[in-house]
């Protein structure tokens, strides 16, 4: 049995490897938004790849919540990088203009972590529900609004039970497809395809997760650093070539 476990782990993916895949997918997605016409097959492929990033990061927020020795510092780190990422994100999505809204997915991840902490730590049920709802609503003007927090909660509440994690993620993803199809973006084939296919890729990748961190002690900073940087680079190029 021990040999089988070692063999399985040698063929599966560490957390760091999955995060690297997610980072590459994110860059592909943002290059697609900046330079590829949305109503094309190429854009659909790029966004299908790219939409795996946020759910994967939500999963690892739940993982981080479980393993973190200091959750306050974890929240502070997310808050700091949400602040750092705000201007680069606006440069990318607002064509160089800086505004209070919208804001980046790191803010959504921070709210997801706070919601999960509230779920676990607050015993007063009405207060718990109110706080979680407020945190969900706070992300309405952020990337991966509402659903990012719900994904973190689903992965965190069912931590240790992969089957329930994936079932809840699938249900929420279907809700997001419906929400996106009728409210956010409309019934556009090239937008619906990524929303439907990307959760399948997420589930396949997470099914290969072997529970190990992998990478070095600096690996956890990769997403935080690359996230705002790629917005600055892609956004600047897009501005220079007149794409925004």
Buried (B, 14 or more C-beta within 10 A) or exposed (E): EEEEEEEEEEEBBBBBBBBBBBBBBBBBBBBBBBBBEEEEEEBBBBBBBBBBBBBBBBBBBBBBBEEBEEBEEBBEBBBEBBEBBBBBBBBBBBEEEEEEEBBBBBBBBBBBBBBBBBBBEBEEEEEBEEBBEEBBEBBEEBBBBBBBBBBBBBBBBBBEEBEBBBEBBBEBBEEBBEBBBEEEBEEEEBBBBBBBBBBEBBBEBBEEBBEEBBBEEEBBEBBBEBBBEBBBBBBBBBBEEEBB
